[in-house]
Amino acid sequence: LLSLSMPKFIWITEIFDEKEFLNKKCEGLIILDATEPKEFHVIGAVFEDSFIKKNNKSGISAFRISNSLFTSYKDNLKYYGDN
């Protein structure tokens, strides 16, 4: 993920299994370009044991990764009040 070329603004959607939701463990994620106004532009995705990314030359590249759950991100839209 760190080596991907990305726009300044992205959306990250976490994928949960309903059993792991209460434990705050994600099964995967989808990274979307938030600067693309006309359509959903997927930059990459992680799910189960695969990492899939857009490749400018051939379309899509897929890689095997370890099949592990990871902790969901917390407080990305935290309200800090008017202080």
C-alpha positions in Angstrom: 0.0 0.0 0.0 2.8 2.4 0.8 4.3 2.2 -2.7 1.0 3.0 -4.5 0.7 6.3 -6.3 -2.4 7.9 -4.9 -4.4 11.2 -5.3 -4.5 13.7 -2.5 -8.0 12.5 -1.4 -9.1 8.9 -1.0 -12.0 7.0 0.5 -11.1 3.8 2.4 -13.9 1.4 3.0 -13.4 -1.4 5.5 -14.9 -4.9 4.9 -16.2 -6.7 8.0 -17.5 -10.2 8.7 -20.4 -9.8 11.0 -18.8 -12.1 13.6 -15.6 -10.0 13.7 -17.4 -6.6 13.6 -17.9 -6.4 17.4 -14.2 -7.2 17.8 -13.3 -4.4 15.4 -11.4 -6.7 13.1 -11.5 -6.1 9.3 -11.3 -8.7 6.7 -10.3 -6.3 4.0 -10.5 -2.8 2.5 -11.2 -0.9 -0.7 -9.4 2.3 -1.6 -11.2 4.7 -3.9 -10.1 7.9 -5.6 -12.2 10.6 -4.0 -11.1 13.1 -6.6 -12.8 11.3 -9.5 -16.2 13.0 -10.0 -17.8 10.8 -12.6 -17.4 7.2 -11.4 -16.0 5.1 -8.6 -12.3 4.7 -9.3 -10.8 1.8 -7.4 -7.2 2.2 -6.6 -6.7 -1.1 -4.8 -8.3 -3.6 -2.5 -7.3 -6.1 0.1 -9.5 -9.1 0.8 -8.9 -12.5 2.3 -5.4 -13.5 1.0 -5.2 -11.1 -2.0 -4.1 -7.5 -2.7 -5.5 -6.2 -6.0 -4.5 -2.9 -7.5 -5.0 -1.0 -10.7 -2.1 -1.3 -13.1 -1.9 1.4 -15.8 -0.3 -1.0 -18.3 -2.3 -4.2 -18.0 -5.4 -3.2 -16.0 -5.2 -5.2 -12.8 -2.5 -6.8 -10.8 -3.1 -9.3 -7.9 -0.7 -10.5 -5.2 -1.0 -13.1 -2.5 -0.7 -11.8 1.1 -1.0 -13.3 4.5 -4.5 -14.0 5.5 -4.8 -12.1 8.7 -7.5 -9.8 10.2 -6.5 -6.3 11.1 -7.9 -3.7 13.5 -10.4 -1.2 12.0 -9.5 2.5 12.0 -11.0 4.5 14.8 -12.1 8.1 15.1 -11.4 9.3 11.6 -14.5 11.6 11.7 -14.1 12.6 15.4 -15.9 15.8 16.3 -13.7 18.2 18.3 -16.4 20.8 19.1 -16.3 24.5 18.8 -13.6 25.1 21.5 
